[in-house]
Amino acid sequence: MRNMNELMKKAQELQRKMEEINKELEEIRVTGVAGGGVVKAVVSGKLDIVSIDISEEVIVRDDKEILEDMIVAAVKEAQGKAKKISQEKLAALGMPGSMPGFPN
């Protein structure tokens, strides 16, 4: 019975730590850039897009297709950085990088 109680305590502690990581990921902001910095995308550690910033010089050029490509590139870069942070935080707990509710 003692082992079961220890196991339950460890499971509860792990759950608490995972909840803390989840909250941290919601608050983390990661920036990706494209086009030499003319397009910036900010995502949360949970991969949600927080903001997109487009330099006026790109808008003036009026090249819709290139602008769209730069937005996608900036978002992907930011999401890649956020995924890495999530995986590092889970690895610190000895957890695999792919967990339900966490970016993978």
Chimera marker file (.cmm) of the C-alpha trace (Angstrom):
<marker_set name="trace">
<marker id="1" x="0.000" y="0.000" z="0.000" r="1" g="1" b="0" radius="0.5"/>
<marker id="2" x="2.908" y="2.341" z="0.703" r="1" g="1" b="0" radius="0.5"/>
<marker id="3" x="4.125" y="2.072" z="-2.878" r="1" g="1" b="0" radius="0.5"/>
<marker id="4" x="0.671" y="2.972" z="-4.164" r="1" g="1" b="0" radius="0.5"/>
<marker id="5" x="0.598" y="6.116" z="-2.013" r="1" g="1" b="0" radius="0.5"/>
<marker id="6" x="4.072" y="7.099" z="-3.232" r="1" g="1" b="0" radius="0.5"/>
<marker id="7" x="2.995" y="6.487" z="-6.811" r="1" g="1" b="0" radius="0.5"/>
<marker id="8" x="-0.085" y="8.666" z="-6.339" r="1" g="1" b="0" radius="0.5"/>
<marker id="9" x="2.010" y="11.455" z="-4.797" r="1" g="1" b="0" radius="0.5"/>
<marker id="10" x="4.462" y="11.296" z="-7.712" r="1" g="1" b="0" radius="0.5"/>
<marker id="11" x="1.614" y="11.369" z="-10.213" r="1" g="1" b="0" radius="0.5"/>
<marker id="12" x="0.060" y="14.392" z="-8.496" r="1" g="1" b="0" radius="0.5"/>
<marker id="13" x="3.432" y="16.188" z="-8.417" r="1" g="1" b="0" radius="0.5"/>
<marker id="14" x="3.981" y="15.448" z="-12.113" r="1" g="1" b="0" radius="0.5"/>
<marker id="15" x="0.501" y="16.727" z="-12.918" r="1" g="1" b="0" radius="0.5"/>
<marker id="16" x="1.187" y="19.932" z="-10.958" r="1" g="1" b="0" radius="0.5"/>
<marker id="17" x="4.480" y="20.469" z="-12.790" r="1" g="1" b="0" radius="0.5"/>
<marker id="18" x="2.824" y="19.876" z="-16.159" r="1" g="1" b="0" radius="0.5"/>
<marker id="19" x="0.123" y="22.418" z="-15.286" r="1" g="1" b="0" radius="0.5"/>
<marker id="20" x="2.859" y="24.923" z="-14.395" r="1" g="1" b="0" radius="0.5"/>
<marker id="21" x="4.603" y="24.298" z="-17.719" r="1" g="1" b="0" radius="0.5"/>
<marker id="22" x="1.316" y="24.665" z="-19.570" r="1" g="1" b="0" radius="0.5"/>
<marker id="23" x="0.729" y="28.035" z="-17.883" r="1" g="1" b="0" radius="0.5"/>
<marker id="24" x="4.305" y="29.143" z="-18.677" r="1" g="1" b="0" radius="0.5"/>
<marker id="25" x="3.828" y="28.192" z="-22.323" r="1" g="1" b="0" radius="0.5"/>
<marker id="26" x="0.654" y="30.281" z="-22.504" r="1" g="1" b="0" radius="0.5"/>
<marker id="27" x="2.628" y="33.314" z="-21.293" r="1" g="1" b="0" radius="0.5"/>
<marker id="28" x="5.784" y="32.822" z="-23.391" r="1" g="1" b="0" radius="0.5"/>
<marker id="29" x="6.068" y="34.976" z="-26.516" r="1" g="1" b="0" radius="0.5"/>
<marker id="30" x="8.368" y="33.958" z="-29.369" r="1" g="1" b="0" radius="0.5"/>
<marker id="31" x="9.069" y="36.059" z="-32.466" r="1" g="1" b="0" radius="0.5"/>
<marker id="32" x="9.754" y="34.822" z="-35.970" r="1" g="1" b="0" radius="0.5"/>
<marker id="33" x="10.913" y="37.108" z="-38.765" r="1" g="1" b="0" radius="0.5"/>
<marker id="34" x="10.952" y="36.957" z="-42.551" r="1" g="1" b="0" radius="0.5"/>
<marker id="35" x="12.095" y="39.166" z="-45.376" r="1" g="1" b="0" radius="0.5"/>
<marker id="36" x="15.017" y="40.506" z="-43.394" r="1" g="1" b="0" radius="0.5"/>
<marker id="37" x="12.741" y="41.627" z="-40.573" r="1" g="1" b="0" radius="0.5"/>
<marker id="38" x="10.017" y="43.362" z="-42.575" r="1" g="1" b="0" radius="0.5"/>
<marker id="39" x="7.487" y="40.773" z="-41.392" r="1" g="1" b="0" radius="0.5"/>
<marker id="40" x="7.378" y="39.653" z="-37.757" r="1" g="1" b="0" radius="0.5"/>
<marker id="41" x="5.082" y="37.093" z="-36.197" r="1" g="1" b="0" radius="0.5"/>
<marker id="42" x="4.689" y="36.574" z="-32.468" r="1" g="1" b="0" radius="0.5"/>
<marker id="43" x="3.289" y="33.295" z="-31.152" r="1" g="1" b="0" radius="0.5"/>
<marker id="44" x="2.687" y="31.983" z="-27.658" r="1" g="1" b="0" radius="0.5"/>
<marker id="45" x="4.452" y="28.918" z="-26.328" r="1" g="1" b="0" radius="0.5"/>
<marker id="46" x="1.205" y="27.106" z="-27.141" r="1" g="1" b="0" radius="0.5"/>
<marker id="47" x="1.667" y="28.093" z="-30.844" r="1" g="1" b="0" radius="0.5"/>
<marker id="48" x="-1.215" y="30.578" z="-30.874" r="1" g="1" b="0" radius="0.5"/>
<marker id="49" x="-0.551" y="33.579" z="-33.125" r="1" g="1" b="0" radius="0.5"/>
<marker id="50" x="-0.436" y="36.665" z="-30.903" r="1" g="1" b="0" radius="0.5"/>
<marker id="51" x="0.444" y="39.332" z="-33.457" r="1" g="1" b="0" radius="0.5"/>
<marker id="52" x="1.717" y="40.016" z="-36.964" r="1" g="1" b="0" radius="0.5"/>
<marker id="53" x="3.756" y="43.146" z="-37.710" r="1" g="1" b="0" radius="0.5"/>
<marker id="54" x="4.326" y="44.217" z="-41.307" r="1" g="1" b="0" radius="0.5"/>
<marker id="55" x="6.694" y="47.034" z="-42.207" r="1" g="1" b="0" radius="0.5"/>
<marker id="56" x="5.163" y="49.893" z="-44.184" r="1" g="1" b="0" radius="0.5"/>
<marker id="57" x="7.751" y="49.428" z="-46.951" r="1" g="1" b="0" radius="0.5"/>
<marker id="58" x="6.339" y="45.992" z="-47.790" r="1" g="1" b="0" radius="0.5"/>
<marker id="59" x="2.783" y="47.265" z="-47.957" r="1" g="1" b="0" radius="0.5"/>
<marker id="60" x="3.796" y="50.076" z="-50.320" r="1" g="1" b="0" radius="0.5"/>
<marker id="61" x="5.327" y="47.603" z="-52.758" r="1" g="1" b="0" radius="0.5"/>
<marker id="62" x="1.923" y="46.003" z="-53.152" r="1" g="1" b="0" radius="0.5"/>
<marker id="63" x="3.211" y="42.479" z="-53.839" r="1" g="1" b="0" radius="0.5"/>
<marker id="64" x="0.521" y="40.401" z="-52.189" r="1" g="1" b="0" radius="0.5"/>
<marker id="65" x="1.988" y="36.956" z="-52.934" r="1" g="1" b="0" radius="0.5"/>
<marker id="66" x="5.445" y="37.758" z="-51.529" r="1" g="1" b="0" radius="0.5"/>
<marker id="67" x="3.877" y="39.329" z="-48.443" r="1" g="1" b="0" radius="0.5"/>
<marker id="68" x="1.735" y="36.254" z="-47.845" r="1" g="1" b="0" radius="0.5"/>
<marker id="69" x="4.814" y="34.010" z="-48.174" r="1" g="1" b="0" radius="0.5"/>
<marker id="70" x="6.747" y="36.145" z="-45.682" r="1" g="1" b="0" radius="0.5"/>
<marker id="71" x="3.884" y="36.007" z="-43.175" r="1" g="1" b="0" radius="0.5"/>
<marker id="72" x="3.756" y="32.221" z="-43.397" r="1" g="1" b="0" radius="0.5"/>
<marker id="73" x="7.558" y="32.004" z="-43.043" r="1" g="1" b="0" radius="0.5"/>
<marker id="74" x="7.590" y="34.261" z="-39.973" r="1" g="1" b="0" radius="0.5"/>
<marker id="75" x="4.779" y="32.298" z="-38.297" r="1" g="1" b="0" radius="0.5"/>
<marker id="76" x="6.496" y="28.972" z="-38.992" r="1" g="1" b="0" radius="0.5"/>
<marker id="77" x="9.774" y="30.253" z="-37.575" r="1" g="1" b="0" radius="0.5"/>
<marker id="78" x="8.085" y="31.492" z="-34.404" r="1" g="1" b="0" radius="0.5"/>
<marker id="79" x="6.138" y="28.257" z="-33.998" r="1" g="1" b="0" radius="0.5"/>
<marker id="80" x="9.325" y="26.221" z="-34.443" r="1" g="1" b="0" radius="0.5"/>
<marker id="81" x="10.984" y="28.187" z="-31.658" r="1" g="1" b="0" radius="0.5"/>
<marker id="82" x="7.940" y="27.748" z="-29.414" r="1" g="1" b="0" radius="0.5"/>
<marker id="83" x="7.872" y="23.982" z="-30.054" r="1" g="1" b="0" radius="0.5"/>
<marker id="84" x="11.518" y="23.741" z="-29.061" r="1" g="1" b="0" radius="0.5"/>
<marker id="85" x="10.832" y="25.566" z="-25.780" r="1" g="1" b="0" radius="0.5"/>
<marker id="86" x="7.899" y="23.241" z="-25.043" r="1" g="1" b="0" radius="0.5"/>
<marker id="87" x="9.974" y="20.135" z="-25.752" r="1" g="1" b="0" radius="0.5"/>
<marker id="88" x="12.808" y="21.385" z="-23.545" r="1" g="1" b="0" radius="0.5"/>
<marker id="89" x="10.418" y="22.048" z="-20.656" r="1" g="1" b="0" radius="0.5"/>
<marker id="90" x="8.847" y="18.593" z="-20.952" r="1" g="1" b="0" radius="0.5"/>
<marker id="91" x="12.263" y="16.944" z="-21.293" r="1" g="1" b="0" radius="0.5"/>
<marker id="92" x="13.290" y="18.582" z="-18.006" r="1" g="1" b="0" radius="0.5"/>
<marker id="93" x="10.493" y="16.536" z="-16.392" r="1" g="1" b="0" radius="0.5"/>
<marker id="94" x="11.645" y="13.376" z="-18.159" r="1" g="1" b="0" radius="0.5"/>
<marker id="95" x="8.605" y="13.484" z="-20.428" r="1" g="1" b="0" radius="0.5"/>
<marker id="96" x="8.578" y="12.865" z="-24.172" r="1" g="1" b="0" radius="0.5"/>
<marker id="97" x="8.332" y="15.937" z="-26.386" r="1" g="1" b="0" radius="0.5"/>
<marker id="98" x="4.923" y="14.859" z="-27.608" r="1" g="1" b="0" radius="0.5"/>
<marker id="99" x="2.203" y="15.136" z="-24.970" r="1" g="1" b="0" radius="0.5"/>
<marker id="100" x="-1.509" y="15.860" z="-25.374" r="1" g="1" b="0" radius="0.5"/>
<marker id="101" x="-2.205" y="19.549" z="-24.817" r="1" g="1" b="0" radius="0.5"/>
<marker id="102" x="1.388" y="20.554" z="-25.541" r="1" g="1" b="0" radius="0.5"/>
<marker id="103" x="2.865" y="21.695" z="-28.867" r="1" g="1" b="0" radius="0.5"/>
<marker id="104" x="4.627" y="18.894" z="-30.720" r="1" g="1" b="0" radius="0.5"/>
<link id1="1" id2="2" r="1" g="1" b="0" radius="0.2"/>
<link id1="2" id2="3" r="1" g="1" b="0" radius="0.2"/>
<link id1="3" id2="4" r="1" g="1" b="0" radius="0.2"/>
<link id1="4" id2="5" r="1" g="1" b="0" radius="0.2"/>
<link id1="5" id2="6" r="1" g="1" b="0" radius="0.2"/>
<link id1="6" id2="7" r="1" g="1" b="0" radius="0.2"/>
<link id1="7" id2="8" r="1" g="1" b="0" radius="0.2"/>
<link id1="8" id2="9" r="1" g="1" b="0" radius="0.2"/>
<link id1="9" id2="10" r="1" g="1" b="0" radius="0.2"/>
<link id1="10" id2="11" r="1" g="1" b="0" radius="0.2"/>
<link id1="11" id2="12" r="1" g="1" b="0" radius="0.2"/>
<link id1="12" id2="13" r="1" g="1" b="0" radius="0.2"/>
<link id1="13" id2="14" r="1" g="1" b="0" radius="0.2"/>
<link id1="14" id2="15" r="1" g="1" b="0" radius="0.2"/>
<link id1="15" id2="16" r="1" g="1" b="0" radius="0.2"/>
<link id1="16" id2="17" r="1" g="1" b="0" radius="0.2"/>
<link id1="17" id2="18" r="1" g="1" b="0" radius="0.2"/>
<link id1="18" id2="19" r="1" g="1" b="0" radius="0.2"/>
<link id1="19" id2="20" r="1" g="1" b="0" radius="0.2"/>
<link id1="20" id2="21" r="1" g="1" b="0" radius="0.2"/>
<link id1="21" id2="22" r="1" g="1" b="0" radius="0.2"/>
<link id1="22" id2="23" r="1" g="1" b="0" radius="0.2"/>
<link id1="23" id2="24" r="1" g="1" b="0" radius="0.2"/>
<link id1="24" id2="25" r="1" g="1" b="0" radius="0.2"/>
<link id1="25" id2="26" r="1" g="1" b="0" radius="0.2"/>
<link id1="26" id2="27" r="1" g="1" b="0" radius="0.2"/>
<link id1="27" id2="28" r="1" g="1" b="0" radius="0.2"/>
<link id1="28" id2="29" r="1" g="1" b="0" radius="0.2"/>
<link id1="29" id2="30" r="1" g="1" b="0" radius="0.2"/>
<link id1="30" id2="31" r="1" g="1" b="0" radius="0.2"/>
<link id1="31" id2="32" r="1" g="1" b="0" radius="0.2"/>
<link id1="32" id2="33" r="1" g="1" b="0" radius="0.2"/>
<link id1="33" id2="34" r="1" g="1" b="0" radius="0.2"/>
<link id1="34" id2="35" r="1" g="1" b="0" radius="0.2"/>
<link id1="35" id2="36" r="1" g="1" b="0" radius="0.2"/>
<link id1="36" id2="37" r="1" g="1" b="0" radius="0.2"/>
<link id1="37" id2="38" r="1" g="1" b="0" radius="0.2"/>
<link id1="38" id2="39" r="1" g="1" b="0" radius="0.2"/>
<link id1="39" id2="40" r="1" g="1" b="0" radius="0.2"/>
<link id1="40" id2="41" r="1" g="1" b="0" radius="0.2"/>
<link id1="41" id2="42" r="1" g="1" b="0" radius="0.2"/>
<link id1="42" id2="43" r="1" g="1" b="0" radius="0.2"/>
<link id1="43" id2="44" r="1" g="1" b="0" radius="0.2"/>
<link id1="44" id2="45" r="1" g="1" b="0" radius="0.2"/>
<link id1="45" id2="46" r="1" g="1" b="0" radius="0.2"/>
<link id1="46" id2="47" r="1" g="1" b="0" radius="0.2"/>
<link id1="47" id2="48" r="1" g="1" b="0" radius="0.2"/>
<link id1="48" id2="49" r="1" g="1" b="0" radius="0.2"/>
<link id1="49" id2="50" r="1" g="1" b="0" radius="0.2"/>
<link id1="50" id2="51" r="1" g="1" b="0" radius="0.2"/>
<link id1="51" id2="52" r="1" g="1" b="0" radius="0.2"/>
<link id1="52" id2="53" r="1" g="1" b="0" radius="0.2"/>
<link id1="53" id2="54" r="1" g="1" b="0" radius="0.2"/>
<link id1="54" id2="55" r="1" g="1" b="0" radius="0.2"/>
<link id1="55" id2="56" r="1" g="1" b="0" radius="0.2"/>
<link id1="56" id2="57" r="1" g="1" b="0" radius="0.2"/>
<link id1="57" id2="58" r="1" g="1" b="0" radius="0.2"/>
<link id1="58" id2="59" r="1" g="1" b="0" radius="0.2"/>
<link id1="59" id2="60" r="1" g="1" b="0" radius="0.2"/>
<link id1="60" id2="61" r="1" g="1" b="0" radius="0.2"/>
<link id1="61" id2="62" r="1" g="1" b="0" radius="0.2"/>
<link id1="62" id2="63" r="1" g="1" b="0" radius="0.2"/>
<link id1="63" id2="64" r="1" g="1" b="0" radius="0.2"/>
<link id1="64" id2="65" r="1" g="1" b="0" radius="0.2"/>
<link id1="65" id2="66" r="1" g="1" b="0" radius="0.2"/>
<link id1="66" id2="67" r="1" g="1" b="0" radius="0.2"/>
<link id1="67" id2="68" r="1" g="1" b="0" radius="0.2"/>
<link id1="68" id2="69" r="1" g="1" b="0" radius="0.2"/>
<link id1="69" id2="70" r="1" g="1" b="0" radius="0.2"/>
<link id1="70" id2="71" r="1" g="1" b="0" radius="0.2"/>
<link id1="71" id2="72" r="1" g="1" b="0" radius="0.2"/>
<link id1="72" id2="73" r="1" g="1" b="0" radius="0.2"/>
<link id1="73" id2="74" r="1" g="1" b="0" radius="0.2"/>
<link id1="74" id2="75" r="1" g="1" b="0" radius="0.2"/>
<link id1="75" id2="76" r="1" g="1" b="0" radius="0.2"/>
<link id1="76" id2="77" r="1" g="1" b="0" radius="0.2"/>
<link id1="77" id2="78" r="1" g="1" b="0" radius="0.2"/>
<link id1="78" id2="79" r="1" g="1" b="0" radius="0.2"/>
<link id1="79" id2="80" r="1" g="1" b="0" radius="0.2"/>
<link id1="80" id2="81" r="1" g="1" b="0" radius="0.2"/>
<link id1="81" id2="82" r="1" g="1" b="0" radius="0.2"/>
<link id1="82" id2="83" r="1" g="1" b="0" radius="0.2"/>
<link id1="83" id2="84" r="1" g="1" b="0" radius="0.2"/>
<link id1="84" id2="85" r="1" g="1" b="0" radius="0.2"/>
<link id1="85" id2="86" r="1" g="1" b="0" radius="0.2"/>
<link id1="86" id2="87" r="1" g="1" b="0" radius="0.2"/>
<link id1="87" id2="88" r="1" g="1" b="0" radius="0.2"/>
<link id1="88" id2="89" r="1" g="1" b="0" radius="0.2"/>
<link id1="89" id2="90" r="1" g="1" b="0" radius="0.2"/>
<link id1="90" id2="91" r="1" g="1" b="0" radius="0.2"/>
<link id1="91" id2="92" r="1" g="1" b="0" radius="0.2"/>
<link id1="92" id2="93" r="1" g="1" b="0" radius="0.2"/>
<link id1="93" id2="94" r="1" g="1" b="0" radius="0.2"/>
<link id1="94" id2="95" r="1" g="1" b="0" radius="0.2"/>
<link id1="95" id2="96" r="1" g="1" b="0" radius="0.2"/>
<link id1="96" id2="97" r="1" g="1" b="0" radius="0.2"/>
<link id1="97" id2="98" r="1" g="1" b="0" radius="0.2"/>
<link id1="98" id2="99" r="1" g="1" b="0" radius="0.2"/>
<link id1="99" id2="100" r="1" g="1" b="0" radius="0.2"/>
<link id1="100" id2="101" r="1" g="1" b="0" radius="0.2"/>
<link id1="101" id2="102" r="1" g="1" b="0" radius="0.2"/>
<link id1="102" id2="103" r="1" g="1" b="0" radius="0.2"/>
<link id1="103" id2="104" r="1" g="1" b="0" radius="0.2"/>
</marker_set>
